[in-house]
């Protein structure tokens, strides 16, 4: 039985292309998720007054 290197080469090339495409898609999804989580944050309301501003008003 002889090894068919052409078929093995094609299969290896297809696997490498699939890995690269999957990695690129994951990076895009990671960037979208990071942007969503960074922009979705709401600042809490200030519970304590700013004492420095109150001192300057007097």
C-alpha positions in Angstrom: 0.0 0.0 0.0 1.4 3.3 -1.1 0.8 6.6 0.8 -1.0 9.2 -1.4 0.8 12.4 -0.4 -1.4 14.6 -2.6 -4.5 13.6 -0.7 -2.8 14.0 2.7 -1.5 17.5 1.6 -4.9 18.6 0.5 -6.5 17.5 3.8 -3.8 19.2 5.8 -4.2 22.4 3.8 -8.0 22.4 4.3 -7.6 21.8 8.1 -5.1 24.7 8.4 -7.5 27.0 6.4 -10.4 26.0 8.7 -8.3 26.7 11.8 -7.3 30.1 10.5 -10.9 31.1 9.6 -12.2 29.9 13.0 -9.6 31.9 14.8 -10.4 35.1 12.8 -14.1 34.7 13.5 -13.5 34.1 17.3 -11.3 37.3 17.4 -14.1 39.3 15.8 -16.7 37.9 18.2 -14.4 38.6 21.1 -14.0 42.3 20.0 -17.7 42.7 19.7 -18.3 41.2 23.1 -15.6 43.4 24.7 -17.1 46.5 23.1 -20.6 45.6 24.2 -19.5 45.0 27.8 -17.4 48.1 28.0 -20.2 50.3 26.6 -23.0 48.7 28.5 -21.6 49.9 31.9 -23.8 52.5 33.6 -22.2 54.8 36.2 -23.9 54.6 39.6 -25.5 57.7 40.9 -23.4 59.7 43.4 -24.6 59.1 46.9 -22.3 61.4 48.6 -22.0 65.1 47.8 -18.8 66.6 46.7 -17.5 68.4 49.8 -14.9 70.4 47.9 -17.6 72.1 45.8 -19.6 72.9 49.0 -16.5 74.6 50.6 -16.0 76.9 47.6 -19.6 78.1 47.7 -19.3 79.5 51.2 
